[in-house]
Amino acid sequence: MLDMAVQMFEADVAQARTLLPEHVARLRKSNTHVKTVGTLQNEQVPGGHIVAIEYTEDCAGHPKGINTVLRGFARNGATQLKIDLWISTGMADAKVMAKTMIDRFQKLNFTPLINGK
């Protein structure tokens, strides 16, 4: 079971590396307000992995705006956490949020949750 969980985790990270740039490229093609797209950030973090792209847009609702699309992954044994974050802030802030979620996930005691106590 654990081997399968590890394989699924690694496949999810690899898929995010491929699909996230494609997602943002489609967004840019369909939305003339998207002005720039940064490079894919692929980072191993304590307890997990983060894949993210930052882009800028300029529209009435978000003039000179910065956005980040982020996928985060963590695994604790066979239990996995997947983060799908699309937020109107820069890469640094989005990564701090994701790293906090991953850190808390790693510290979570699952036993009382599983046993209903």
N, C-alpha and C positions, 0 to 999 in steps of 0.2 A: 504494500500500500504506500509506504513512504517513497519507494523508488518511483512509483507512478506520480505521486505528488510533486516530486522534484522535477521529473520530466515535464509535467504540465506547467510548472512555474517557469522553467527555462523556455518552454515554447511560447508562453504568454509574453515574456520579455522580448523574445526575438520577433514575435508578431507585432508588438508595439513599435519596435524599431523600424519596421517596414510600413505599417499602416498609418502611423501618426503623420509622417511627412506627406503621404498621399491624401490624408484627410485635410491637412492645412492647404495643400495645393488645390484641392477641389474648392475649398472655401475661398481662396484667393481668386480663382477663376470665376466663381459665381458672385463675388462681392467686390465691386469696384472700390469700396471704401478701404479694403485691405491694401496697405501701402508697401510694407516690407515684411519679410519673413526671415527669421533668424535661422541659425543652423541647429540641427538636432543635438540635444544634450542627452547623453547616455551615461548615467552615473550609478555606480555601485555605492550604496550608502550603508551605514551600520544597520544590519537587520533586513535589508531589502535592496530594491533597485528603482531608479527613477528614469523615465524617458520623457523629454519635454521639448516643446518648441515655443518660442516667444514670437509674436507678430504685432505690428502696429496697424492701426486703422485711423481714419480721419472722417468722421461723419458728425451730423448734428447732435446725435445722442451721446457720442463719445469722441469729441474732438481731440486729436493728437493722443489717442488712447493706446495703451499697451495692454496686450492680452497674452495669456499663457495657456497652452493646452498641455496637460500633463497626465501621464499614466504612471502610477506607482504600484509596486508589488512587494509583498512581504510574505514570508513563510515561517511558521512556527510548527515544526513537525509536519504533519499532513494538513494542518489548518492554514488557509491562505487568505490574505487580504489583497484586494484589488482596488486601486483608487483611480477614478476617472474624473479629473478636475479640469474645468474650463473656466477661467477666472479673469476678470479685468484688473490684472495687476502684473507686475514684472516677474520674470523668471525667479529672481532671488526670493521674493516673498512667497511665491507658489511652492518653491522647494522647501522653504522653512515649514510651511503648512504640512506638506507631504511627509517630511522627515519627522515632524511631531506625531503625526498619525501612525507612522511606521514604528516609532519608538514606543508609543503607548500600546500598540498591538503586541509588540514583543514582550512587554511587561505584564500583559493581561493574564490573569489566572483563569484559565478556562474551566477548571474542575467545578467550581460552584455553578457556573452557567450551564454546564452539561448536566449536572445532577439536580438542577432546579433549586438549589439552596442559596 
